[in-house]
Amino acid sequence: NLTKNKEHVLVRARNIDYNLVGVQGASYDNISASNTNLQ
């Protein structure tokens, strides 16, 4: 559960960063890449 929460927070933080920049397509690519690395 702690690991899942940590990943969820990281994903949300990345989403917020990319939404501010306005590059949503890139954010999804990076989230899947980082999730693969975390696992």
PQR file of N, CA, C, O and H, with PARSE charges and radii, in Angstrom:
ATOM      1  N   ASN A   1       0.828  -1.210   0.000 -0.4000 1.5000
ATOM      2  CA  ASN A   1       0.000   0.000   0.000 -0.0000 2.0000
ATOM      3  C   ASN A   1       0.858   1.255   0.000  0.5500 1.7000
ATOM      4  O   ASN A   1       0.573   2.211  -0.721 -0.5500 1.4000
ATOM      5  N   LEU A   2       1.910   1.248   0.811 -0.4000 1.5000
ATOM      6  CA  LEU A   2       2.785   2.426   0.854 -0.0000 2.0000
ATOM      7  C   LEU A   2       3.421   2.669  -0.510  0.5500 1.7000
ATOM      8  O   LEU A   2       3.505   3.807  -0.971 -0.5500 1.4000
ATOM      9  H   LEU A   2       2.142   0.471   1.396  0.4000 1.0000
ATOM     10  N   THR A   3       3.868   1.594  -1.149 -0.4000 1.5000
ATOM     11  CA  THR A   3       4.483   1.751  -2.467 -0.0000 2.0000
ATOM     12  C   THR A   3       3.475   2.308  -3.459  0.5500 1.7000
ATOM     13  O   THR A   3       3.787   3.215  -4.230 -0.5500 1.4000
ATOM     14  H   THR A   3       3.800   0.669  -0.775  0.4000 1.0000
ATOM     15  N   LYS A   4       2.260   1.760  -3.437 -0.4000 1.5000
ATOM     16  CA  LYS A   4       1.241   2.238  -4.380 -0.0000 2.0000
ATOM     17  C   LYS A   4       0.926   3.707  -4.122  0.5500 1.7000
ATOM     18  O   LYS A   4       0.781   4.481  -5.068 -0.5500 1.4000
ATOM     19  H   LYS A   4       2.007   1.022  -2.810  0.4000 1.0000
ATOM     20  N   ASN A   5       0.820   4.099  -2.858 -0.4000 1.5000
ATOM     21  CA  ASN A   5       0.542   5.502  -2.536 -0.0000 2.0000
ATOM     22  C   ASN A   5       1.667   6.389  -3.046  0.5500 1.7000
ATOM     23  O   ASN A   5       1.422   7.457  -3.605 -0.5500 1.4000
ATOM     24  H   ASN A   5       0.938   3.471  -2.089  0.4000 1.0000
ATOM     25  N   LYS A   6       2.905   5.939  -2.850 -0.4000 1.5000
ATOM     26  CA  LYS A   6       4.057   6.719  -3.285 -0.0000 2.0000
ATOM     27  C   LYS A   6       4.015   6.909  -4.800  0.5500 1.7000
ATOM     28  O   LYS A   6       4.217   8.017  -5.296 -0.5500 1.4000
ATOM     29  H   LYS A   6       3.105   5.070  -2.396  0.4000 1.0000
ATOM     30  N   GLU A   7       3.753   5.827  -5.530 -0.4000 1.5000
ATOM     31  CA  GLU A   7       3.675   5.932  -6.988 -0.0000 2.0000
ATOM     32  C   GLU A   7       2.548   6.858  -7.395  0.5500 1.7000
ATOM     33  O   GLU A   7       2.701   7.664  -8.313 -0.5500 1.4000
ATOM     34  H   GLU A   7       3.589   4.927  -5.126  0.4000 1.0000
ATOM     35  N   HIS A   8       1.411   6.748  -6.714 -0.4000 1.5000
ATOM     36  CA  HIS A   8       0.264   7.583  -7.054 -0.0000 2.0000
ATOM     37  C   HIS A   8       0.599   9.058  -6.863  0.5500 1.7000
ATOM     38  O   HIS A   8       0.239   9.892  -7.694 -0.5500 1.4000
ATOM     39  H   HIS A   8       1.286   6.093  -5.968  0.4000 1.0000
ATOM     40  N   VAL A   9       1.285   9.377  -5.776 -0.4000 1.5000
ATOM     41  CA  VAL A   9       1.676  10.770  -5.516 -0.0000 2.0000
ATOM     42  C   VAL A   9       2.634  11.249  -6.596  0.5500 1.7000
ATOM     43  O   VAL A   9       2.513  12.374  -7.080 -0.5500 1.4000
ATOM     44  H   VAL A   9       1.578   8.700  -5.101  0.4000 1.0000
ATOM     45  N   LEU A  10       3.591  10.399  -6.978 -0.4000 1.5000
ATOM     46  CA  LEU A  10       4.536  10.783  -8.023 -0.0000 2.0000
ATOM     47  C   LEU A  10       3.807  11.034  -9.338  0.5500 1.7000
ATOM     48  O   LEU A  10       4.089  12.005 -10.040 -0.5500 1.4000
ATOM     49  H   LEU A  10       3.690   9.485  -6.585  0.4000 1.0000
ATOM     50  N   VAL A  11       2.874  10.154  -9.661 -0.4000 1.5000
ATOM     51  CA  VAL A  11       2.126  10.317 -10.912 -0.0000 2.0000
ATOM     52  C   VAL A  11       1.320  11.605 -10.873  0.5500 1.7000
ATOM     53  O   VAL A  11       1.279  12.342 -11.859 -0.5500 1.4000
ATOM     54  H   VAL A  11       2.645   9.365  -9.091  0.4000 1.0000
ATOM     55  N   ARG A  12       0.684  11.880  -9.749 -0.4000 1.5000
ATOM     56  CA  ARG A  12      -0.107  13.114  -9.647 -0.0000 2.0000
ATOM     57  C   ARG A  12       0.802  14.330  -9.771  0.5500 1.7000
ATOM     58  O   ARG A  12       0.453  15.298 -10.447 -0.5500 1.4000
ATOM     59  H   ARG A  12       0.718  11.282  -8.948  0.4000 1.0000
ATOM     60  N   ALA A  13       1.956  14.291  -9.130 -0.4000 1.5000
ATOM     61  CA  ALA A  13       2.884  15.421  -9.207 -0.0000 2.0000
ATOM     62  C   ALA A  13       3.327  15.636 -10.646  0.5500 1.7000
ATOM     63  O   ALA A  13       3.390  16.772 -11.115 -0.5500 1.4000
ATOM     64  H   ALA A  13       2.239  13.505  -8.580  0.4000 1.0000
ATOM     65  N   ARG A  14       3.632  14.553 -11.345 -0.4000 1.5000
ATOM     66  CA  ARG A  14       4.043  14.682 -12.745 -0.0000 2.0000
ATOM     67  C   ARG A  14       2.897  15.244 -13.576  0.5500 1.7000
ATOM     68  O   ARG A  14       3.114  16.107 -14.426 -0.5500 1.4000
ATOM     69  H   ARG A  14       3.580  13.630 -10.963  0.4000 1.0000
ATOM     70  N   ASN A  15       1.683  14.764 -13.337 -0.4000 1.5000
ATOM     71  CA  ASN A  15       0.530  15.260 -14.083 -0.0000 2.0000
ATOM     72  C   ASN A  15       0.382  16.758 -13.891  0.5500 1.7000
ATOM     73  O   ASN A  15       0.138  17.488 -14.852 -0.5500 1.4000
ATOM     74  H   ASN A  15       1.508  14.063 -12.645  0.4000 1.0000
ATOM     75  N   ILE A  16       0.528  17.220 -12.658 -0.4000 1.5000
ATOM     76  CA  ILE A  16       0.384  18.650 -12.372 -0.0000 2.0000
ATOM     77  C   ILE A  16       1.469  19.432 -13.105  0.5500 1.7000
ATOM     78  O   ILE A  16       1.186  20.459 -13.722 -0.5500 1.4000
ATOM     79  H   ILE A  16       0.726  16.627 -11.878  0.4000 1.0000
ATOM     80  N   ASP A  17       2.733  18.942 -13.038 -0.4000 1.5000
ATOM     81  CA  ASP A  17       3.833  19.612 -13.730 -0.0000 2.0000
ATOM     82  C   ASP A  17       3.522  19.748 -15.214  0.5500 1.7000
ATOM     83  O   ASP A  17       3.639  20.836 -15.777 -0.5500 1.4000
ATOM     84  H   ASP A  17       2.963  18.108 -12.536  0.4000 1.0000
ATOM     85  N   TYR A  18       3.127  18.650 -15.847 -0.4000 1.5000
ATOM     86  CA  TYR A  18       2.922  18.681 -17.287 -0.0000 2.0000
ATOM     87  C   TYR A  18       1.679  19.475 -17.654  0.5500 1.7000
ATOM     88  O   TYR A  18       1.642  20.105 -18.711 -0.5500 1.4000
ATOM     89  H   TYR A  18       3.032  17.766 -15.389  0.4000 1.0000
ATOM     90  N   ASN A  19       0.666  19.456 -16.804 -0.4000 1.5000
ATOM     91  CA  ASN A  19      -0.518  20.266 -17.082 -0.0000 2.0000
ATOM     92  C   ASN A  19      -0.152  21.744 -17.059  0.5500 1.7000
ATOM     93  O   ASN A  19      -0.661  22.519 -17.869 -0.5500 1.4000
ATOM     94  H   ASN A  19       0.697  18.944 -15.946  0.4000 1.0000
ATOM     95  N   LEU A  20       0.724  22.144 -16.142 -0.4000 1.5000
ATOM     96  CA  LEU A  20       1.156  23.536 -16.083 -0.0000 2.0000
ATOM     97  C   LEU A  20       1.911  23.898 -17.351  0.5500 1.7000
ATOM     98  O   LEU A  20       1.747  24.992 -17.891 -0.5500 1.4000
ATOM     99  H   LEU A  20       1.138  21.514 -15.484  0.4000 1.0000
ATOM    100  N   VAL A  21       2.743  22.971 -17.824 -0.4000 1.5000
ATOM    101  CA  VAL A  21       3.494  23.231 -19.051 -0.0000 2.0000
ATOM    102  C   VAL A  21       2.580  23.111 -20.266  0.5500 1.7000
ATOM    103  O   VAL A  21       2.806  23.749 -21.295 -0.5500 1.4000
ATOM    104  H   VAL A  21       2.876  22.082 -17.385  0.4000 1.0000
ATOM    105  N   GLY A  22       1.543  22.282 -20.129 -0.4000 1.5000
ATOM    106  CA  GLY A  22       0.593  22.115 -21.219 -0.0000 2.0000
ATOM    107  C   GLY A  22       0.972  21.021 -22.195  0.5500 1.7000
ATOM    108  O   GLY A  22       0.564  21.057 -23.356 -0.5500 1.4000
ATOM    109  H   GLY A  22       1.360  21.764 -19.294  0.4000 1.0000
ATOM    110  N   VAL A  23       1.752  20.042 -21.737 -0.4000 1.5000
ATOM    111  CA  VAL A  23       2.149  18.937 -22.625 -0.0000 2.0000
ATOM    112  C   VAL A  23       1.577  17.649 -22.055  0.5500 1.7000
ATOM    113  O   VAL A  23       2.270  16.910 -21.356 -0.5500 1.4000
ATOM    114  H   VAL A  23       2.084  20.013 -20.794  0.4000 1.0000
ATOM    115  N   GLN A  24       0.304  17.382 -22.358 -0.4000 1.5000
ATOM    116  CA  GLN A  24      -0.342  16.221 -21.748 -0.0000 2.0000
ATOM    117  C   GLN A  24       0.112  14.919 -22.397  0.5500 1.7000
ATOM    118  O   GLN A  24       0.286  13.922 -21.696 -0.5500 1.4000
ATOM    119  H   GLN A  24      -0.259  17.982 -22.926  0.4000 1.0000
ATOM    120  N   GLY A  25       0.307  14.896 -23.694 -0.4000 1.5000
ATOM    121  CA  GLY A  25       0.738  13.668 -24.367 -0.0000 2.0000
ATOM    122  C   GLY A  25       2.057  13.168 -23.803  0.5500 1.7000
ATOM    123  O   GLY A  25       2.211  11.975 -23.541 -0.5500 1.4000
ATOM    124  H   GLY A  25       0.166  15.706 -24.264  0.4000 1.0000
ATOM    125  N   ALA A  26       3.016  14.077 -23.613 -0.4000 1.5000
ATOM    126  CA  ALA A  26       4.325  13.693 -23.090 -0.0000 2.0000
ATOM    127  C   ALA A  26       4.198  13.186 -21.661  0.5500 1.7000
ATOM    128  O   ALA A  26       4.932  12.284 -21.257 -0.5500 1.4000
ATOM    129  H   ALA A  26       2.891  15.047 -23.826  0.4000 1.0000
ATOM    130  N   SER A  27       3.274  13.756 -20.892 -0.4000 1.5000
ATOM    131  CA  SER A  27       3.140  13.342 -19.495 -0.0000 2.0000
ATOM    132  C   SER A  27       2.731  11.884 -19.417  0.5500 1.7000
ATOM    133  O   SER A  27       3.232  11.155 -18.561 -0.5500 1.4000
ATOM    134  H   SER A  27       2.678  14.489 -21.220  0.4000 1.0000
ATOM    135  N   TYR A  28       1.836  11.437 -20.284 -0.4000 1.5000
ATOM    136  CA  TYR A  28       1.401  10.040 -20.234 -0.0000 2.0000
ATOM    137  C   TYR A  28       2.553   9.115 -20.605  0.5500 1.7000
ATOM    138  O   TYR A  28       2.720   8.066 -19.982 -0.5500 1.4000
ATOM    139  H   TYR A  28       1.428  12.029 -20.979  0.4000 1.0000
ATOM    140  N   ASP A  29       3.349   9.478 -21.603 -0.4000 1.5000
ATOM    141  CA  ASP A  29       4.504   8.660 -21.978 -0.0000 2.0000
ATOM    142  C   ASP A  29       5.464   8.544 -20.805  0.5500 1.7000
ATOM    143  O   ASP A  29       5.938   7.451 -20.496 -0.5500 1.4000
ATOM    144  H   ASP A  29       3.214  10.330 -22.108  0.4000 1.0000
ATOM    145  N   ASN A  30       5.752   9.655 -20.154 -0.4000 1.5000
ATOM    146  CA  ASN A  30       6.710   9.643 -19.052 -0.0000 2.0000
ATOM    147  C   ASN A  30       6.171   8.889 -17.851  0.5500 1.7000
ATOM    148  O   ASN A  30       6.935   8.235 -17.142 -0.5500 1.4000
ATOM    149  H   ASN A  30       5.367  10.543 -20.406  0.4000 1.0000
ATOM    150  N   ILE A  31       4.876   8.968 -17.612 -0.4000 1.5000
ATOM    151  CA  ILE A  31       4.294   8.254 -16.472 -0.0000 2.0000
ATOM    152  C   ILE A  31       4.415   6.751 -16.695  0.5500 1.7000
ATOM    153  O   ILE A  31       4.769   6.026 -15.764 -0.5500 1.4000
ATOM    154  H   ILE A  31       4.255   9.499 -18.188  0.4000 1.0000
ATOM    155  N   SER A  32       4.133   6.263 -17.899 -0.4000 1.5000
ATOM    156  CA  SER A  32       4.255   4.819 -18.114 -0.0000 2.0000
ATOM    157  C   SER A  32       5.712   4.403 -18.004  0.5500 1.7000
ATOM    158  O   SER A  32       6.004   3.331 -17.473 -0.5500 1.4000
ATOM    159  H   SER A  32       3.845   6.852 -18.654  0.4000 1.0000
ATOM    160  N   ALA A  33       6.633   5.224 -18.494 -0.4000 1.5000
ATOM    161  CA  ALA A  33       8.054   4.891 -18.398 -0.0000 2.0000
ATOM    162  C   ALA A  33       8.498   4.849 -16.938  0.5500 1.7000
ATOM    163  O   ALA A  33       9.209   3.929 -16.534 -0.5500 1.4000
ATOM    164  H   ALA A  33       6.396   6.094 -18.925  0.4000 1.0000
ATOM    165  N   SER A  34       8.085   5.830 -16.151 -0.4000 1.5000
ATOM    166  CA  SER A  34       8.516   5.869 -14.753 -0.0000 2.0000
ATOM    167  C   SER A  34       7.863   4.752 -13.959  0.5500 1.7000
ATOM    168  O   SER A  34       8.487   4.200 -13.053 -0.5500 1.4000
ATOM    169  H   SER A  34       7.507   6.577 -16.479  0.4000 1.0000
ATOM    170  N   ASN A  35       6.618   4.403 -14.277 -0.4000 1.5000
ATOM    171  CA  ASN A  35       5.971   3.294 -13.576 -0.0000 2.0000
ATOM    172  C   ASN A  35       6.702   1.991 -13.854  0.5500 1.7000
ATOM    173  O   ASN A  35       6.853   1.163 -12.956 -0.5500 1.4000
ATOM    174  H   ASN A  35       6.111   4.851 -15.013  0.4000 1.0000
ATOM    175  N   THR A  36       7.157   1.797 -15.089 -0.4000 1.5000
ATOM    176  CA  THR A  36       7.915   0.591 -15.426 -0.0000 2.0000
ATOM    177  C   THR A  36       9.210   0.566 -14.633  0.5500 1.7000
ATOM    178  O   THR A  36       9.609  -0.486 -14.134 -0.5500 1.4000
ATOM    179  H   THR A  36       7.033   2.469 -15.819  0.4000 1.0000
ATOM    180  N   ASN A  37       9.868   1.708 -14.511 -0.4000 1.5000
ATOM    181  CA  ASN A  37      11.128   1.770 -13.769 -0.0000 2.0000
ATOM    182  C   ASN A  37      10.913   1.509 -12.287  0.5500 1.7000
ATOM    183  O   ASN A  37      11.734   0.846 -11.653 -0.5500 1.4000
ATOM    184  H   ASN A  37       9.543   2.562 -14.917  0.4000 1.0000
ATOM    185  N   LEU A  38       9.822   2.020 -11.724 -0.4000 1.5000
ATOM    186  CA  LEU A  38       9.560   1.840 -10.295 -0.0000 2.0000
ATOM    187  C   LEU A  38       9.292   0.380  -9.978  0.5500 1.7000
ATOM    188  O   LEU A  38       9.690  -0.113  -8.923 -0.5500 1.4000
ATOM    189  H   LEU A  38       9.155   2.559 -12.238  0.4000 1.0000
ATOM    190  N   GLN A  39       8.619  -0.312 -10.886 -0.4000 1.5000
ATOM    191  CA  GLN A  39       8.338  -1.728 -10.635 -0.0000 2.0000
ATOM    192  C   GLN A  39       9.565  -2.533 -10.978  0.5500 1.7000
ATOM    193  O   GLN A  39       9.558  -3.757 -10.844 -0.5500 1.4000
ATOM    194  H   GLN A  39       8.295   0.089 -11.743  0.4000 1.0000
TER
END
